Amino acid sequence: MTTPFTLPPNTKFDSTLGALLVGLAVSAVAYGVFSVQVYTYYRRYPSDKAFYKTIVVLIWILETADEAFIGHCVYYYLVTNFVDPSVLFTAKPVWTLVLQVAFGALVGCIVKVCFALRVWRFSYRNWFLTGSLVLLTLAQMGLAIAYTIRGFQITTLLDLTGLRVVGSLALGFGVATDMSIAAALCYYLQGMRSGYSGSDSLVNTLTIYAVNTGVLTSACSIVTLILYDCMTDNFIFMCFYFVLSKLYAISFMATMNTRKAIRGRGTDREEGKSTSFIMVSEAAHRHGSVRMPAAPPQSRRKVNSVHSDYSPSASGHYTDGW
């Protein structure tokens, strides 16, 4: 006869159920920030390309489902099984908790592929570098799918320790990809420096944005990885993982929404059915034309490179998409 599972007296759930609740709260705030960014995007770029709009809608749908999964998971453990918290240790993980892993990884995969495409354009179509970044991204996605499949097969949440290798590799690949993308963008942007104050200031601004796209997500991934490997008797790592995909989505939308802000040296204007921008200095906008001092001959080539990358017709336009 099987002895029923009983919880030890004075059992505390701060690092288990409490971590799930805190994760839900923080992820809900992040989801709200992301949703405001999506609203801002459609207000600011009503004539943007259909491809960009499709990506934004897809990520928003995935994040909405992801947040619903988190909410259902927390409700299941805190409300449905309020009088029986032992389900944490005796029952199979609720399906929404397991599926959330795959949805979060899919959002990160989409965002990183978009950033890799940006690297491809700035590296003058370096297929080897871009292909390596995409392969790292797909490897992480594959590991996340494997983790999800294994997650449906375990009998209790305690068995998550048996998935540590797969989970750690997935998080590790994510950190490596984020840092590689940020490093590649910084490297190629710094190569555009010309010694001309106008273009160098623009390069510095773009470098800051490039670094910001990877720092936040890398930090969250590293913290999740450390907690997952070092604190095996609690669910604190879930609190951070719940937020991770939201950070990817926020980074993506921040890049989309700051295209006009980066070009804020003058006037932005959208034309036609695809977004285009025309930079006009304040003085030129008011008075018609301004005579600019000529750049030194040795720096003219790099200056032209930076400015051509910011023309409406440039295929590698940094702020006009990916």
Secondary structure, 3 states (H helix, E strand, C coil): CCCCCCCCCCCCCCCCHHHHHHHHHHHHHHHHHHHHHHHHHHHHCCCCCHHHHHHHHHHHHHHHHHHHHHHHHHHHHHHHCCCCCCHHHHCCCCHHHHHHHHHHHHHHHHHHHHHHHHHHHHCCCCHHHHHHHHHHHHHHHHHHHHHHHHHHHCCCHHHHHHHHHHHHHHHHHHHHHHHHHHHHHHHHHHCCCCCCHHHHHHHHHHHHHHHHHHHHHHHHHHHHHHHHHHCCCCCHHHHHHHHHHHHHHHHHHHHHHCHHHHCCCECCCCCCCCCCCCCCEHHHHHHCCCCCCCCCHHHHHHHHHHHHHCCCCCCCCCCCCC
